Amino acid sequence: MGKYILNVPNMSCEHCVMRISKALEEISEENFKINLEEKIVEIETNNLEKVKEKLSEIDYPISEVKEL
């Protein structure tokens, strides 16, 4: 399982945080923290591509990925 920091520049409010949380839970991701101030999602996942696709699908594309 990899740990990543995902930059999500389109995230701007608590509604965005709720939408991202719901989308990640829909694809069975549980180990994540969303930091609205820094516009990042810290996530532990086995399927980074699925996460990236899901966030793009709901109009929150990832601009950068850092592996921890």
Distance bins in CASP14 RR format, pairs under 12 A and 6 or more apart:
PFRMAT RR
TARGET T0000
AUTHOR 0000-0000-0000
RMODE 2
METHOD distances of the structure
MODEL  1
1 29 0 0 0 0 0 1 0 0 0 0 0
1 30 0 0 0 0 0 1 0 0 0 0 0
1 31 0 0 0 0 1 0 0 0 0 0 0
1 43 0 0 0 0 1 0 0 0 0 0 0
1 44 1 0 1 0 0 0 0 0 0 0 0
1 45 1 0 0 1 0 0 0 0 0 0 0
1 46 1 0 1 0 0 0 0 0 0 0 0
1 47 0 0 0 0 1 0 0 0 0 0 0
1 48 0 0 0 0 0 1 0 0 0 0 0
1 67 0 0 0 0 0 1 0 0 0 0 0
1 68 0 0 0 0 0 1 0 0 0 0 0
2 29 0 0 0 0 0 1 0 0 0 0 0
2 31 0 0 0 0 1 0 0 0 0 0 0
2 32 0 0 0 0 0 1 0 0 0 0 0
2 42 0 0 0 0 0 1 0 0 0 0 0
2 43 0 0 0 0 1 0 0 0 0 0 0
2 44 1 0 0 1 0 0 0 0 0 0 0
2 45 1 0 0 1 0 0 0 0 0 0 0
2 46 1 0 0 1 0 0 0 0 0 0 0
2 47 0 0 0 0 1 0 0 0 0 0 0
2 48 1 0 0 1 0 0 0 0 0 0 0
2 51 0 0 0 0 0 1 0 0 0 0 0
2 65 0 0 0 0 0 1 0 0 0 0 0
2 66 0 0 0 0 0 1 0 0 0 0 0
2 67 1 0 0 1 0 0 0 0 0 0 0
2 68 1 0 0 1 0 0 0 0 0 0 0
3 31 0 0 0 0 1 0 0 0 0 0 0
3 32 0 0 0 0 0 1 0 0 0 0 0
3 33 0 0 0 0 0 1 0 0 0 0 0
3 41 0 0 0 0 0 1 0 0 0 0 0
3 42 1 0 0 1 0 0 0 0 0 0 0
3 43 1 0 0 1 0 0 0 0 0 0 0
3 44 1 0 1 0 0 0 0 0 0 0 0
3 45 0 0 0 0 1 0 0 0 0 0 0
3 46 0 0 0 0 0 1 0 0 0 0 0
3 48 0 0 0 0 0 1 0 0 0 0 0
3 65 0 0 0 0 0 1 0 0 0 0 0
3 66 0 0 0 0 1 0 0 0 0 0 0
3 67 1 0 0 1 0 0 0 0 0 0 0
3 68 1 1 0 0 0 0 0 0 0 0 0
4 29 0 0 0 0 0 1 0 0 0 0 0
4 31 0 0 0 0 0 1 0 0 0 0 0
4 32 0 0 0 0 1 0 0 0 0 0 0
4 33 0 0 0 0 0 1 0 0 0 0 0
4 40 0 0 0 0 1 0 0 0 0 0 0
4 41 0 0 0 0 1 0 0 0 0 0 0
4 42 1 0 0 1 0 0 0 0 0 0 0
4 43 1 0 1 0 0 0 0 0 0 0 0
4 44 1 0 0 1 0 0 0 0 0 0 0
4 45 1 0 0 1 0 0 0 0 0 0 0
4 46 0 0 0 0 0 1 0 0 0 0 0
4 47 0 0 0 0 0 1 0 0 0 0 0
4 48 1 0 0 1 0 0 0 0 0 0 0
4 49 0 0 0 0 0 1 0 0 0 0 0
4 51 0 0 0 0 1 0 0 0 0 0 0
4 52 0 0 0 0 1 0 0 0 0 0 0
4 62 0 0 0 0 1 0 0 0 0 0 0
4 64 0 0 0 0 0 1 0 0 0 0 0
4 65 1 0 1 0 0 0 0 0 0 0 0
4 66 1 0 0 1 0 0 0 0 0 0 0
4 67 1 0 1 0 0 0 0 0 0 0 0
4 68 1 0 0 1 0 0 0 0 0 0 0
5 32 0 0 0 0 0 1 0 0 0 0 0
5 33 0 0 0 0 1 0 0 0 0 0 0
5 34 0 0 0 0 0 1 0 0 0 0 0
5 35 0 0 0 0 1 0 0 0 0 0 0
5 38 0 0 0 0 1 0 0 0 0 0 0
5 39 0 0 0 0 0 1 0 0 0 0 0
5 40 1 0 1 0 0 0 0 0 0 0 0
5 41 1 0 0 1 0 0 0 0 0 0 0
5 42 1 0 1 0 0 0 0 0 0 0 0
5 43 0 0 0 0 1 0 0 0 0 0 0
5 44 0 0 0 0 0 1 0 0 0 0 0
5 45 0 0 0 0 0 1 0 0 0 0 0
5 48 0 0 0 0 0 1 0 0 0 0 0
5 62 0 0 0 0 0 1 0 0 0 0 0
5 63 0 0 0 0 0 1 0 0 0 0 0
5 64 0 0 0 0 1 0 0 0 0 0 0
5 65 1 0 0 1 0 0 0 0 0 0 0
5 66 1 0 1 0 0 0 0 0 0 0 0
5 67 0 0 0 0 1 0 0 0 0 0 0
5 68 1 0 0 1 0 0 0 0 0 0 0
6 20 0 0 0 0 1 0 0 0 0 0 0
6 24 0 0 0 0 0 1 0 0 0 0 0
6 29 0 0 0 0 0 1 0 0 0 0 0
6 32 0 0 0 0 1 0 0 0 0 0 0
6 33 0 0 0 0 0 1 0 0 0 0 0
6 34 0 0 0 0 1 0 0 0 0 0 0
6 35 0 0 0 0 0 1 0 0 0 0 0
6 38 0 0 0 0 0 1 0 0 0 0 0
6 39 0 0 0 0 1 0 0 0 0 0 0
6 40 1 0 0 1 0 0 0 0 0 0 0
6 41 1 0 1 0 0 0 0 0 0 0 0
6 42 1 0 0 1 0 0 0 0 0 0 0
6 43 1 0 0 1 0 0 0 0 0 0 0
6 44 0 0 0 0 0 1 0 0 0 0 0
6 45 0 0 0 0 1 0 0 0 0 0 0
6 48 0 0 0 0 1 0 0 0 0 0 0
6 51 1 0 0 1 0 0 0 0 0 0 0
6 52 1 0 0 1 0 0 0 0 0 0 0
6 54 0 0 0 0 0 1 0 0 0 0 0
6 55 1 0 0 1 0 0 0 0 0 0 0
6 56 0 0 0 0 0 1 0 0 0 0 0
6 60 0 0 0 0 1 0 0 0 0 0 0
6 61 0 0 0 0 1 0 0 0 0 0 0
6 62 1 0 1 0 0 0 0 0 0 0 0
6 63 0 0 0 0 1 0 0 0 0 0 0
6 64 1 0 0 1 0 0 0 0 0 0 0
6 65 1 0 1 0 0 0 0 0 0 0 0
6 66 0 0 0 0 1 0 0 0 0 0 0
6 67 0 0 0 0 0 1 0 0 0 0 0
6 68 0 0 0 0 0 1 0 0 0 0 0
7 35 0 0 0 0 0 1 0 0 0 0 0
7 38 0 0 0 0 1 0 0 0 0 0 0
7 39 1 0 0 1 0 0 0 0 0 0 0
7 40 1 0 1 0 0 0 0 0 0 0 0
7 41 0 0 0 0 1 0 0 0 0 0 0
7 42 0 0 0 0 0 1 0 0 0 0 0
7 43 0 0 0 0 0 1 0 0 0 0 0
7 52 0 0 0 0 0 1 0 0 0 0 0
7 55 0 0 0 0 0 1 0 0 0 0 0
7 60 0 0 0 0 0 1 0 0 0 0 0
7 61 0 0 0 0 1 0 0 0 0 0 0
7 62 1 0 0 1 0 0 0 0 0 0 0
7 63 1 0 1 0 0 0 0 0 0 0 0
7 64 1 0 1 0 0 0 0 0 0 0 0
7 65 1 0 0 1 0 0 0 0 0 0 0
7 66 0 0 0 0 1 0 0 0 0 0 0
8 16 0 0 0 0 1 0 0 0 0 0 0
8 17 0 0 0 0 1 0 0 0 0 0 0
8 19 0 0 0 0 0 1 0 0 0 0 0
8 20 1 0 0 1 0 0 0 0 0 0 0
8 21 0 0 0 0 0 1 0 0 0 0 0
8 23 0 0 0 0 0 1 0 0 0 0 0
8 24 0 0 0 0 0 1 0 0 0 0 0
8 32 0 0 0 0 0 1 0 0 0 0 0
8 34 0 0 0 0 1 0 0 0 0 0 0
8 35 0 0 0 0 1 0 0 0 0 0 0
8 36 0 0 0 0 1 0 0 0 0 0 0
8 38 0 0 0 0 1 0 0 0 0 0 0
8 39 1 0 1 0 0 0 0 0 0 0 0
8 40 1 0 0 1 0 0 0 0 0 0 0
8 41 1 0 1 0 0 0 0 0 0 0 0
8 42 0 0 0 0 0 1 0 0 0 0 0
8 43 0 0 0 0 0 1 0 0 0 0 0
8 51 0 0 0 0 0 1 0 0 0 0 0
8 52 0 0 0 0 0 1 0 0 0 0 0
8 54 0 0 0 0 0 1 0 0 0 0 0
8 55 1 0 0 1 0 0 0 0 0 0 0
8 56 0 0 0 0 0 1 0 0 0 0 0
8 58 0 0 0 0 0 1 0 0 0 0 0
8 59 0 0 0 0 0 1 0 0 0 0 0
8 60 1 0 1 0 0 0 0 0 0 0 0
8 61 1 0 0 1 0 0 0 0 0 0 0
8 62 1 0 1 0 0 0 0 0 0 0 0
8 63 1 0 0 1 0 0 0 0 0 0 0
8 64 0 0 0 0 1 0 0 0 0 0 0
8 65 0 0 0 0 0 1 0 0 0 0 0
9 16 0 0 0 0 0 1 0 0 0 0 0
9 38 0 0 0 0 0 1 0 0 0 0 0
9 39 1 0 1 0 0 0 0 0 0 0 0
9 40 0 0 0 0 1 0 0 0 0 0 0
9 41 0 0 0 0 0 1 0 0 0 0 0
9 55 0 0 0 0 0 1 0 0 0 0 0
9 59 0 0 0 0 0 1 0 0 0 0 0
9 60 0 0 0 0 1 0 0 0 0 0 0
9 61 0 0 0 0 1 0 0 0 0 0 0
9 62 0 0 0 0 1 0 0 0 0 0 0
9 63 1 0 1 0 0 0 0 0 0 0 0
9 64 0 0 0 0 1 0 0 0 0 0 0
10 16 1 0 0 1 0 0 0 0 0 0 0
10 17 0 0 0 0 0 1 0 0 0 0 0
10 19 0 0 0 0 0 1 0 0 0 0 0
10 20 0 0 0 0 1 0 0 0 0 0 0
10 36 0 0 0 0 0 1 0 0 0 0 0
10 39 0 0 0 0 1 0 0 0 0 0 0
10 41 0 0 0 0 0 1 0 0 0 0 0
10 55 0 0 0 0 1 0 0 0 0 0 0
10 56 0 0 0 0 0 1 0 0 0 0 0
10 58 0 0 0 0 1 0 0 0 0 0 0
10 59 1 0 0 1 0 0 0 0 0 0 0
10 60 1 0 1 0 0 0 0 0 0 0 0
10 61 1 0 0 1 0 0 0 0 0 0 0
10 62 0 0 0 0 1 0 0 0 0 0 0
10 63 0 0 0 0 1 0 0 0 0 0 0
11 17 1 0 0 1 0 0 0 0 0 0 0
11 18 0 0 0 0 0 1 0 0 0 0 0
11 19 0 0 0 0 1 0 0 0 0 0 0
11 20 1 0 0 1 0 0 0 0 0 0 0
11 21 0 0 0 0 0 1 0 0 0 0 0
11 23 0 0 0 0 0 1 0 0 0 0 0
11 34 1 0 0 1 0 0 0 0 0 0 0
11 35 0 0 0 0 1 0 0 0 0 0 0
11 36 1 0 0 1 0 0 0 0 0 0 0
11 37 0 0 0 0 1 0 0 0 0 0 0
11 38 0 0 0 0 1 0 0 0 0 0 0
11 39 1 0 1 0 0 0 0 0 0 0 0
11 40 0 0 0 0 1 0 0 0 0 0 0
11 41 0 0 0 0 1 0 0 0 0 0 0
11 55 0 0 0 0 1 0 0 0 0 0 0
11 58 0 0 0 0 0 1 0 0 0 0 0
11 59 0 0 0 0 0 1 0 0 0 0 0
11 60 1 0 0 1 0 0 0 0 0 0 0
11 61 0 0 0 0 0 1 0 0 0 0 0
11 62 0 0 0 0 0 1 0 0 0 0 0
11 63 0 0 0 0 0 1 0 0 0 0 0
12 19 0 0 0 0 0 1 0 0 0 0 0
12 20 0 0 0 0 0 1 0 0 0 0 0
12 36 1 0 0 1 0 0 0 0 0 0 0
12 37 0 0 0 0 0 1 0 0 0 0 0
12 39 0 0 0 0 1 0 0 0 0 0 0
12 59 0 0 0 0 0 1 0 0 0 0 0
12 60 0 0 0 0 0 1 0 0 0 0 0
13 19 0 0 0 0 1 0 0 0 0 0 0
13 20 0 0 0 0 0 1 0 0 0 0 0
13 34 0 0 0 0 0 1 0 0 0 0 0
13 36 1 0 0 1 0 0 0 0 0 0 0
13 37 0 0 0 0 0 1 0 0 0 0 0
13 39 0 0 0 0 0 1 0 0 0 0 0
14 20 0 0 0 0 0 1 0 0 0 0 0
14 21 0 0 0 0 0 1 0 0 0 0 0
14 34 0 0 0 0 1 0 0 0 0 0 0
14 36 1 0 0 1 0 0 0 0 0 0 0
14 37 0 0 0 0 0 1 0 0 0 0 0
15 21 0 0 0 0 0 1 0 0 0 0 0
15 22 0 0 0 0 0 1 0 0 0 0 0
15 36 0 0 0 0 0 1 0 0 0 0 0
15 58 0 0 0 0 0 1 0 0 0 0 0
15 60 0 0 0 0 0 1 0 0 0 0 0
16 22 0 0 0 0 0 1 0 0 0 0 0
16 23 0 0 0 0 0 1 0 0 0 0 0
16 34 0 0 0 0 1 0 0 0 0 0 0
16 35 0 0 0 0 0 1 0 0 0 0 0
16 36 1 0 0 1 0 0 0 0 0 0 0
16 39 0 0 0 0 1 0 0 0 0 0 0
16 41 0 0 0 0 0 1 0 0 0 0 0
16 55 0 0 0 0 0 1 0 0 0 0 0
16 58 0 0 0 0 1 0 0 0 0 0 0
16 59 0 0 0 0 1 0 0 0 0 0 0
16 60 1 0 0 1 0 0 0 0 0 0 0
17 23 0 0 0 0 0 1 0 0 0 0 0
17 24 0 0 0 0 0 1 0 0 0 0 0
17 32 0 0 0 0 0 1 0 0 0 0 0
17 33 0 0 0 0 0 1 0 0 0 0 0
17 34 1 0 1 0 0 0 0 0 0 0 0
17 35 0 0 0 0 1 0 0 0 0 0 0
17 36 1 0 1 0 0 0 0 0 0 0 0
17 37 0 0 0 0 0 1 0 0 0 0 0
17 39 0 0 0 0 0 1 0 0 0 0 0
17 40 0 0 0 0 0 1 0 0 0 0 0
17 41 0 0 0 0 1 0 0 0 0 0 0
17 60 0 0 0 0 0 1 0 0 0 0 0
18 24 0 0 0 0 0 1 0 0 0 0 0
18 25 0 0 0 0 0 1 0 0 0 0 0
18 34 0 0 0 0 1 0 0 0 0 0 0
18 36 0 0 0 0 0 1 0 0 0 0 0
18 58 0 0 0 0 0 1 0 0 0 0 0
18 60 0 0 0 0 0 1 0 0 0 0 0
19 25 0 0 0 0 0 1 0 0 0 0 0
19 26 0 0 0 0 0 1 0 0 0 0 0
19 34 0 0 0 0 0 1 0 0 0 0 0
19 36 0 0 0 0 0 1 0 0 0 0 0
19 41 0 0 0 0 0 1 0 0 0 0 0
19 54 0 0 0 0 0 1 0 0 0 0 0
19 55 0 0 0 0 1 0 0 0 0 0 0
19 57 0 0 0 0 0 1 0 0 0 0 0
19 58 1 0 1 0 0 0 0 0 0 0 0
19 59 0 0 0 0 1 0 0 0 0 0 0
19 60 1 0 0 1 0 0 0 0 0 0 0
20 26 0 0 0 0 0 1 0 0 0 0 0
20 27 0 0 0 0 0 1 0 0 0 0 0
20 29 0 0 0 0 0 1 0 0 0 0 0
20 32 0 0 0 0 1 0 0 0 0 0 0
20 33 0 0 0 0 0 1 0 0 0 0 0
20 34 1 0 1 0 0 0 0 0 0 0 0
20 35 0 0 0 0 0 1 0 0 0 0 0
20 36 0 0 0 0 1 0 0 0 0 0 0
20 39 0 0 0 0 0 1 0 0 0 0 0
20 40 0 0 0 0 0 1 0 0 0 0 0
20 41 1 0 0 1 0 0 0 0 0 0 0
20 43 0 0 0 0 0 1 0 0 0 0 0
20 51 0 0 0 0 0 1 0 0 0 0 0
20 54 0 0 0 0 1 0 0 0 0 0 0
20 55 1 0 0 1 0 0 0 0 0 0 0
20 56 0 0 0 0 0 1 0 0 0 0 0
20 57 0 0 0 0 0 1 0 0 0 0 0
20 58 1 0 0 1 0 0 0 0 0 0 0
20 59 0 0 0 0 0 1 0 0 0 0 0
20 60 1 0 1 0 0 0 0 0 0 0 0
20 61 0 0 0 0 0 1 0 0 0 0 0
20 62 0 0 0 0 0 1 0 0 0 0 0
21 27 0 0 0 0 0 1 0 0 0 0 0
21 29 0 0 0 0 1 0 0 0 0 0 0
21 30 0 0 0 0 0 1 0 0 0 0 0
21 32 1 0 0 1 0 0 0 0 0 0 0
21 33 0 0 0 0 0 1 0 0 0 0 0
21 34 1 0 0 1 0 0 0 0 0 0 0
21 36 0 0 0 0 0 1 0 0 0 0 0
21 41 0 0 0 0 1 0 0 0 0 0 0
21 43 0 0 0 0 0 1 0 0 0 0 0
21 54 0 0 0 0 0 1 0 0 0 0 0
21 55 0 0 0 0 0 1 0 0 0 0 0
21 58 0 0 0 0 0 1 0 0 0 0 0
21 60 0 0 0 0 0 1 0 0 0 0 0
22 29 0 0 0 0 0 1 0 0 0 0 0
22 32 0 0 0 0 0 1 0 0 0 0 0
22 34 0 0 0 0 0 1 0 0 0 0 0
22 54 0 0 0 0 0 1 0 0 0 0 0
22 55 0 0 0 0 0 1 0 0 0 0 0
22 58 0 0 0 0 1 0 0 0 0 0 0
22 60 0 0 0 0 0 1 0 0 0 0 0
23 29 0 0 0 0 1 0 0 0 0 0 0
23 32 0 0 0 0 0 1 0 0 0 0 0
23 34 0 0 0 0 0 1 0 0 0 0 0
23 41 0 0 0 0 0 1 0 0 0 0 0
23 43 0 0 0 0 0 1 0 0 0 0 0
23 50 0 0 0 0 0 1 0 0 0 0 0
23 51 0 0 0 0 1 0 0 0 0 0 0
23 52 0 0 0 0 0 1 0 0 0 0 0
23 53 0 0 0 0 0 1 0 0 0 0 0
23 54 1 0 1 0 0 0 0 0 0 0 0
23 55 1 0 0 1 0 0 0 0 0 0 0
23 56 0 0 0 0 0 1 0 0 0 0 0
23 57 1 0 0 1 0 0 0 0 0 0 0
23 58 1 0 1 0 0 0 0 0 0 0 0
23 59 0 0 0 0 0 1 0 0 0 0 0
23 60 1 0 0 1 0 0 0 0 0 0 0
24 30 0 0 0 0 1 0 0 0 0 0 0
24 31 0 0 0 0 1 0 0 0 0 0 0
24 32 1 0 1 0 0 0 0 0 0 0 0
24 33 0 0 0 0 0 1 0 0 0 0 0
24 34 0 0 0 0 1 0 0 0 0 0 0
24 41 1 0 0 1 0 0 0 0 0 0 0
24 42 0 0 0 0 0 1 0 0 0 0 0
24 43 1 0 0 1 0 0 0 0 0 0 0
24 44 0 0 0 0 0 1 0 0 0 0 0
24 45 0 0 0 0 1 0 0 0 0 0 0
24 47 0 0 0 0 0 1 0 0 0 0 0
24 50 0 0 0 0 1 0 0 0 0 0 0
24 51 1 0 0 1 0 0 0 0 0 0 0
24 52 0 0 0 0 0 1 0 0 0 0 0
24 53 0 0 0 0 0 1 0 0 0 0 0
24 54 1 0 0 1 0 0 0 0 0 0 0
24 55 0 0 0 0 1 0 0 0 0 0 0
24 57 0 0 0 0 0 1 0 0 0 0 0
24 58 0 0 0 0 1 0 0 0 0 0 0
24 60 0 0 0 0 0 1 0 0 0 0 0
25 31 0 0 0 0 0 1 0 0 0 0 0
25 32 0 0 0 0 1 0 0 0 0 0 0
25 34 0 0 0 0 0 1 0 0 0 0 0
25 43 0 0 0 0 0 1 0 0 0 0 0
25 51 0 0 0 0 0 1 0 0 0 0 0
25 54 0 0 0 0 0 1 0 0 0 0 0
26 50 0 0 0 0 0 1 0 0 0 0 0
26 51 0 0 0 0 0 1 0 0 0 0 0
26 53 0 0 0 0 0 1 0 0 0 0 0
26 54 1 0 0 1 0 0 0 0 0 0 0
26 55 0 0 0 0 0 1 0 0 0 0 0
26 57 0 0 0 0 0 1 0 0 0 0 0
26 58 0 0 0 0 1 0 0 0 0 0 0
27 43 0 0 0 0 0 1 0 0 0 0 0
27 45 0 0 0 0 1 0 0 0 0 0 0
27 46 0 0 0 0 0 1 0 0 0 0 0
27 47 1 0 0 1 0 0 0 0 0 0 0
27 48 0 0 0 0 0 1 0 0 0 0 0
27 49 0 0 0 0 0 1 0 0 0 0 0
27 50 1 0 1 0 0 0 0 0 0 0 0
27 51 1 0 0 1 0 0 0 0 0 0 0
27 52 0 0 0 0 0 1 0 0 0 0 0
27 53 0 0 0 0 1 0 0 0 0 0 0
27 54 1 0 1 0 0 0 0 0 0 0 0
27 55 0 0 0 0 1 0 0 0 0 0 0
27 57 0 0 0 0 1 0 0 0 0 0 0
27 58 0 0 0 0 0 1 0 0 0 0 0
28 45 0 0 0 0 1 0 0 0 0 0 0
28 46 0 0 0 0 0 1 0 0 0 0 0
28 47 0 0 0 0 1 0 0 0 0 0 0
28 50 0 0 0 0 1 0 0 0 0 0 0
28 51 0 0 0 0 0 1 0 0 0 0 0
28 54 0 0 0 0 0 1 0 0 0 0 0
29 41 0 0 0 0 1 0 0 0 0 0 0
29 42 0 0 0 0 0 1 0 0 0 0 0
29 43 1 0 0 1 0 0 0 0 0 0 0
29 44 0 0 0 0 1 0 0 0 0 0 0
29 45 1 0 1 0 0 0 0 0 0 0 0
29 46 0 0 0 0 1 0 0 0 0 0 0
29 47 0 0 0 0 1 0 0 0 0 0 0
29 48 0 0 0 0 0 1 0 0 0 0 0
29 50 0 0 0 0 1 0 0 0 0 0 0
29 51 1 0 0 1 0 0 0 0 0 0 0
29 52 0 0 0 0 0 1 0 0 0 0 0
29 54 0 0 0 0 1 0 0 0 0 0 0
29 55 0 0 0 0 0 1 0 0 0 0 0
30 43 0 0 0 0 1 0 0 0 0 0 0
30 44 0 0 0 0 1 0 0 0 0 0 0
30 45 0 0 0 0 1 0 0 0 0 0 0
30 46 0 0 0 0 0 1 0 0 0 0 0
31 41 0 0 0 0 0 1 0 0 0 0 0
31 42 0 0 0 0 1 0 0 0 0 0 0
31 43 1 0 0 1 0 0 0 0 0 0 0
31 44 1 1 0 0 0 0 0 0 0 0 0
31 45 1 0 0 1 0 0 0 0 0 0 0
31 46 0 0 0 0 0 1 0 0 0 0 0
31 51 0 0 0 0 0 1 0 0 0 0 0
32 40 0 0 0 0 0 1 0 0 0 0 0
32 41 1 0 1 0 0 0 0 0 0 0 0
32 42 1 0 0 1 0 0 0 0 0 0 0
32 43 1 0 1 0 0 0 0 0 0 0 0
32 44 1 0 0 1 0 0 0 0 0 0 0
32 45 1 0 0 1 0 0 0 0 0 0 0
32 48 0 0 0 0 0 1 0 0 0 0 0
32 51 0 0 0 0 1 0 0 0 0 0 0
32 54 0 0 0 0 0 1 0 0 0 0 0
32 55 0 0 0 0 0 1 0 0 0 0 0
33 40 0 0 0 0 1 0 0 0 0 0 0
33 41 1 0 0 1 0 0 0 0 0 0 0
33 42 1 0 1 0 0 0 0 0 0 0 0
33 43 1 0 0 1 0 0 0 0 0 0 0
33 44 0 0 0 0 1 0 0 0 0 0 0
33 68 0 0 0 0 0 1 0 0 0 0 0
34 40 1 0 0 1 0 0 0 0 0 0 0
34 41 1 0 1 0 0 0 0 0 0 0 0
34 42 1 0 0 1 0 0 0 0 0 0 0
34 43 0 0 0 0 1 0 0 0 0 0 0
34 55 0 0 0 0 0 1 0 0 0 0 0
34 60 0 0 0 0 0 1 0 0 0 0 0
35 41 1 0 0 1 0 0 0 0 0 0 0
35 42 1 0 0 1 0 0 0 0 0 0 0
35 43 0 0 0 0 0 1 0 0 0 0 0
38 64 0 0 0 0 0 1 0 0 0 0 0
38 66 0 0 0 0 0 1 0 0 0 0 0
39 60 0 0 0 0 1 0 0 0 0 0 0
39 62 0 0 0 0 0 1 0 0 0 0 0
39 63 0 0 0 0 1 0 0 0 0 0 0
39 64 0 0 0 0 0 1 0 0 0 0 0
40 60 0 0 0 0 0 1 0 0 0 0 0
40 62 0 0 0 0 1 0 0 0 0 0 0
40 63 0 0 0 0 0 1 0 0 0 0 0
40 64 0 0 0 0 1 0 0 0 0 0 0
40 65 0 0 0 0 0 1 0 0 0 0 0
40 66 0 0 0 0 1 0 0 0 0 0 0
40 68 0 0 0 0 0 1 0 0 0 0 0
41 48 0 0 0 0 0 1 0 0 0 0 0
41 51 0 0 0 0 1 0 0 0 0 0 0
41 52 0 0 0 0 0 1 0 0 0 0 0
41 54 0 0 0 0 0 1 0 0 0 0 0
41 55 1 0 0 1 0 0 0 0 0 0 0
41 60 0 0 0 0 1 0 0 0 0 0 0
41 62 0 0 0 0 1 0 0 0 0 0 0
41 63 0 0 0 0 0 1 0 0 0 0 0
41 64 0 0 0 0 0 1 0 0 0 0 0
41 65 0 0 0 0 0 1 0 0 0 0 0
41 66 0 0 0 0 0 1 0 0 0 0 0
42 51 0 0 0 0 0 1 0 0 0 0 0
42 65 0 0 0 0 0 1 0 0 0 0 0
42 66 0 0 0 0 1 0 0 0 0 0 0
42 67 0 0 0 0 0 1 0 0 0 0 0
42 68 1 0 0 1 0 0 0 0 0 0 0
43 50 0 0 0 0 0 1 0 0 0 0 0
43 51 1 0 0 1 0 0 0 0 0 0 0
43 52 0 0 0 0 0 1 0 0 0 0 0
43 54 0 0 0 0 0 1 0 0 0 0 0
43 55 0 0 0 0 0 1 0 0 0 0 0
43 62 0 0 0 0 0 1 0 0 0 0 0
43 65 0 0 0 0 1 0 0 0 0 0 0
43 66 0 0 0 0 0 1 0 0 0 0 0
43 67 0 0 0 0 0 1 0 0 0 0 0
43 68 0 0 0 0 1 0 0 0 0 0 0
44 51 0 0 0 0 0 1 0 0 0 0 0
44 67 0 0 0 0 0 1 0 0 0 0 0
44 68 0 0 0 0 1 0 0 0 0 0 0
45 51 1 0 1 0 0 0 0 0 0 0 0
45 52 0 0 0 0 0 1 0 0 0 0 0
45 54 0 0 0 0 0 1 0 0 0 0 0
45 55 0 0 0 0 0 1 0 0 0 0 0
45 65 0 0 0 0 0 1 0 0 0 0 0
45 67 0 0 0 0 0 1 0 0 0 0 0
45 68 0 0 0 0 0 1 0 0 0 0 0
47 53 0 0 0 0 1 0 0 0 0 0 0
47 54 0 0 0 0 1 0 0 0 0 0 0
48 54 0 0 0 0 0 1 0 0 0 0 0
48 55 0 0 0 0 0 1 0 0 0 0 0
48 62 0 0 0 0 1 0 0 0 0 0 0
48 65 1 0 0 1 0 0 0 0 0 0 0
48 66 0 0 0 0 0 1 0 0 0 0 0
48 67 0 0 0 0 1 0 0 0 0 0 0
49 55 0 0 0 0 0 1 0 0 0 0 0
49 56 0 0 0 0 0 1 0 0 0 0 0
49 62 0 0 0 0 0 1 0 0 0 0 0
49 65 0 0 0 0 0 1 0 0 0 0 0
50 56 0 0 0 0 0 1 0 0 0 0 0
50 57 0 0 0 0 0 1 0 0 0 0 0
51 57 0 0 0 0 0 1 0 0 0 0 0
51 58 0 0 0 0 0 1 0 0 0 0 0
51 60 0 0 0 0 0 1 0 0 0 0 0
51 61 0 0 0 0 0 1 0 0 0 0 0
51 62 0 0 0 0 1 0 0 0 0 0 0
51 65 0 0 0 0 1 0 0 0 0 0 0
52 58 0 0 0 0 0 1 0 0 0 0 0
52 60 0 0 0 0 0 1 0 0 0 0 0
52 61 1 0 0 1 0 0 0 0 0 0 0
52 62 1 0 1 0 0 0 0 0 0 0 0
52 63 0 0 0 0 0 1 0 0 0 0 0
52 64 0 0 0 0 0 1 0 0 0 0 0
52 65 1 0 0 1 0 0 0 0 0 0 0
53 60 0 0 0 0 0 1 0 0 0 0 0
53 61 0 0 0 0 1 0 0 0 0 0 0
53 62 0 0 0 0 1 0 0 0 0 0 0
54 60 0 0 0 0 1 0 0 0 0 0 0
54 61 0 0 0 0 0 1 0 0 0 0 0
54 62 0 0 0 0 0 1 0 0 0 0 0
55 61 1 0 0 1 0 0 0 0 0 0 0
55 62 1 0 1 0 0 0 0 0 0 0 0
55 63 0 0 0 0 0 1 0 0 0 0 0
55 65 0 0 0 0 0 1 0 0 0 0 0
56 62 1 0 0 1 0 0 0 0 0 0 0
56 63 0 0 0 0 0 1 0 0 0 0 0
END
